[in-house]
Amino acid sequence: MAQNKCGGDPIFDGEAGAKDTFAVATKRGLYFFSYNGQTLDDKRGLFNGNEMAPQICVTFNEENGNFYSGTSTGFIY
């Protein structure tokens, strides 16, 4: 369908969201993708000045439309 690169780090987890979106957890953070029928548009997750740790897992909550991730240091974003 399409491909896009989110850096050279390994991807630890991925999760489909709503409306052709998904997120992946990597050593250097989260990447969010949306599929527009031909290409994947990407955005990198922001941590609002918080110290970023490797993101190990990611999940999607259908009730509120949010992605949540867990870090190697035990934090949830």
N, C-alpha and C positions, 0 to 999 in steps of 0.2 A: 504494500500500500504506500508506505513512505518511510524515510529514515532521517534521523537527525542525530548528531553527536553531542553528548553532554560532558565532554572532557575525557581524559585518559584514565580516570579512576574506575575501579570496578563498581558495578551496580549490585547492591545487596538485596534490594526488594523493589517491587513495583506494584501499583494498584490502579485499577480502572476507576474513573469517577463518573460523573454525569455528562451527557452531551458531548461525546467524543473527546473526553479529557482523561489524562492519567498522570501519575506522579511516580518518580523513581527516587530511591534513597541511595546516596553514594557517600564515599569517604569525605567529600568536601561539601556536602549539603544535599538539599532537595532540588529537583528540577521538575517543573510542571509543563506538560505538553498538551496542546489542543490540535486536533486533526481537522483541517478545513476541507477535506475532500481530495486534496492533492499533496499537501505538505504538512509537516509537523512544525508548529510554532512553539518555541520554548521560552520559559521564564525561570529564573533561578529564585529559590526561596530566600527571603530576607529574615534575619534573626533579631532585628530591632536593637542592635548593639549588644545583644547577649553573646557570650562566648560560644562559638559553634564547635560542636563535636561531631564525629562521624555519625551519620544517620544510618541506623541498622535496619529499621522497618518503617513501613508506611501503610496506612489504612484509610478508607474513605467512609464517612458517615452520611448515609443517604438522607437522614432526617434533617440535617442542617446544611448539607452540601460542602462540608469541610473535610480536608485531608488532615490527618494527625500522623506524627512521626515520633519514633523513639530513638534515643541516642545511645552510644556506647557507654556514656557516663550516667545513664539512668534518668535523663530528662525527657519529657514529652512536650512536643511543640504542636 
